[in-house]
Amino acid sequence: MLKYLTTVSLLLAGAYLTGSHALAAEQGLTDTEIVIGDVEPLTGPPALLGVAASIGHKMAIAETNNAGGINGRKIRYVLEDDGYVTARTIQGARKVIDVDKAFAMLGISGSGQSIAVMPVLEKAGIPTVINVAPVKFLWEPPRKNVFVVGQSYEEGIIQLVTYLAEKNPGKKWGLITQDDDYGITVRDGFDTVVKAKKLNVVYSGNYKKGQQDFSSDMLQLKQSGAEVFLAGGIIGENIAMMKELEKLNIKPVVGIFWPGRVEPVLKLMGPPADGIYAVDYVEPFAGPAGKAFLEKAKGLLSEGEMKGINRYSMTGYAAAKVLIAAIQRCGKEPTWACTIAELEKTKNVETGVMAPISFGPGIRFSDQKLHIMQAEFSTLSFKPVN
Amino acid sequence: MEYLVQLVISGLAIGAIYGLIAMGFAVIYKSTGLVNFAQGEMTMIVAYVAWTISTSISGNVFVVAFGAILAAILLGLVIERIVIRPMLGEPVFATVMVTIGLAVILRSSINFIWDAYPHGLDLGVGRDIIRFGNIGVRTGQIAVIATLLFLLAAIWAFFRYSKFGIAMRAVAADDRTALLMGISATRVHAIAWAASSVIAGIAGVFFAISYDISPAMFQLGLKAFPATILGGLDAILGSGLGGLLIGITENLAGGYLGSGMKEVAGFVMIVVVLMIRPFGIFGERDIERV
């Protein structure tokens, strides 16, 4: 009897220790659930990207949960709204990590917000995959636990301007940018090509964030005689600029950047949108990969969520797939150390929405391949041209 | 010369939108002594309601106009009754803070009720471009300037000749004496909020026709506020004209001094004017600044 009791006691103690070890080892894990956290702008104008990115995350999570979860654990997605306010991003990240006990993080909000929240992520050591606003500061220097899926703004602009310069040799150039970190990055990329290709820049404007009337700016552009124009606005700004160009009856070759490459924008720009160039690292929705993505989304998202899909949903989906795959490879008892190690081993992971994703030892940036695209107003879509 | 004319015309068009919203600020201030920091958000909400009517009920311009005006009246009355009236007698600072809170709530409601995408308000009118030589103007821009001028005249006549307009002036001048004369201050306040909402809503709809609607539209209120300070916070007509002045100044500065000066020019103008006339160009009385 004593022997029996001793055996039972040892087994119970062992089970308790094993169980408590599993619970104590990493936060955000139960026998049936794993928590993934996210902080995005869900209100205000930048909700256009935050909501869409979270929809992409939800899509990958729903796909995984429908297939049985991560090694039997269903993913619970905790999403916080920061309203694009940096202080709230930090507050949201702390809440997700300390209160919701997330096992890993996706997101996170805009470029300035991601930069500001970096010390919180680094200190916590939580595995994080960033996909919304890729800026160099996020991967240079590389942080152990933070991985970035995408391409740098600067590189995007360099490739777009280089393409347009080669297609329009000897033409006069115009540029307008926003007066913030986003605008500075766009301008830096533009200036790199201006120096390399010795472009003739006849107009260079800088507008204040929130400006809605671009009549005097576009009139200056017209006066300058610019023939190729890089519209460095985001969404509403580019729409307003195109409407002014139509009013002024001028049709320069126009390039826009990927934050504004969302299909509804073309409808609002009207016929002048036809032929504008854009650069991006995600597939256009008009192509086979885009169509397949939308088809897949139908089975995973609600009708309301379907309406919120844009290019950021693709970046969110890809990042979530990479993170989920890394956790999955860690087996039944994933840890942060294992997840980070597996993220580092990510090699040519296919997501169907962008070129295969890879990281490596000391490499925390996936450096996605870029495509130049051209808008087609009749179908309200973008089509690759290179 | 053509460059200057184009700058002035565009400035008048955007200035008319600022002017209408600024008049909304002044109507409330003149009747209640309160600065409504949710004016830009009210402008945005009415424009979104107009867009909803146009996409879900009818795109007919008269149906949309009627529906939007009705919605604006309701919005103004509801805000006054539920949010502002309970604050009567409370310190002005507290009431102003309430309007700031209201602004945040209205701003956030856009994403909850509608979405974050920009939308075009297509009523089949207002987007055509009329060309005078090389100068292009949208019909919507001409219409908003005409509407502002019409409203300036109508409001002048209302305050000058109508019984209720005189009652509103009485409440603004001395609400206690007005009360003793049998004028209901709460009724005057309610009508002022409704009128302010309608005027701001008209600006919102015109802006949506010429540009688009988006959750960033509330920022029009931030541009219109300097216009009302410039014209005079208690001067409804002055606020309207202040909007035109700000619009033209911004455009001329943007056109001749560079894009960066566009946003600054209006504020430079305000600083200069307020140093000479602390109550604004058309302001008449001592204004309690908050």
Interface residues (C-beta under 8 A of the other chain):
Chain A: L42 T43 G44 P45 P46 A47 L48 G50 V51 G83 I176 D179 G205 N206 Y207 K208 G210 Q211 Q212 D213 S215 S216 D217 L219 Q220 Q223 I235 G236 I239 A240 K243 E246 K247 L248 N249 V262 P264 V265 K267 L268 K307 G308
Chain B: Y3 Q6 L7 S10 G11 A13 I14 R107 S108 I110 N111 F112 D115 A116 Y117 P118 H119 G120 I129 R131 N134 G136 V137 R138 S210 Y211 D212 S214 P215 A216 M217 Q219 L220 L222 E250 N251 L252 A253 G254 G255 G258 S259 G260 K262 E263
